[in-house]
Amino acid sequence: MAYAVQILIHIYAHRTECHEWGAALRHALPVAAANLLALCLCLLFVLMGNYLSTVKLNYFVGVRTPWTLESARVWAKTHRLAGKLFFWGGLLAAALVAVPAKMGFWVVMA
């Protein structure tokens, strides 16, 4: 019983500590730095989408479902579509970084 209480205390302390780090990071980063970080993440999605369409059948990288692993044709079609979605989604997200936060919800919903 005491061990379980110690684990719960440790989890709570860790959660509180992570929350404090997140709050400190939010206040430490100016808006421009946060936008730059978001743009870098969008660029990562664009690059992943560009690479994903060229990935050959394997068990480590890509959309690994039983159907894609079973057939090379299904693998190629799935990764071509996933690559396009990642690429265009990354570009769309990069464009939305410039939209003010108050309007962002409505722009995404439209």
C-alpha positions, 0 to 999 in steps of 0.5 A, spaced: 500 500 500 505 504 501 509 503 495 502 505 491 502 511 495 509 513 493 508 511 486 502 516 486 505 521 489 511 521 484 506 521 478 503 527 481 509 531 482 512 529 475 505 532 472 506 538 476 513 539 474 511 538 467 505 543 467 510 548 470 515 547 465 510 548 460 507 554 463 514 557 463 516 555 456 509 559 454 511 565 457 519 565 455 517 564 448 515 570 444 510 569 439 515 570 433 519 564 436 512 560 437 510 561 430 517 559 428 517 553 431 510 551 428 513 553 421 519 548 423 514 542 424 510 544 418 516 543 414 517 537 417 510 534 415 512 537 408 518 533 408 515 527 411 510 527 405 515 528 400 519 522 402 513 517 404 511 516 397 518 513 395 518 508 401 519 501 399 515 496 402 518 494 409 516 493 416 519 499 420 517 506 416 510 507 413 503 506 414 504 498 416 497 495 416 496 488 414 493 490 408 499 494 406 504 489 408 500 484 404 501 487 397 506 491 394 501 495 390 497 497 396 503 499 399 505 504 393 498 506 393 497 508 400 503 511 401 502 515 395 496 518 398 499 519 405 505 522 402 500 527 398 496 528 404 502 530 409 505 534 404 499 538 402 497 538 410 503 541 412 503 546 407 496 548 409 498 548 416 504 553 414 499 558 411 495 557 417 501 559 422 500 566 419 492 567 421 491 570 428 489 565 433 482 568 434 481 567 427 484 560 426 478 556 429 474 559 424 479 559 418 480 551 419 472 550 420 471 554 413 
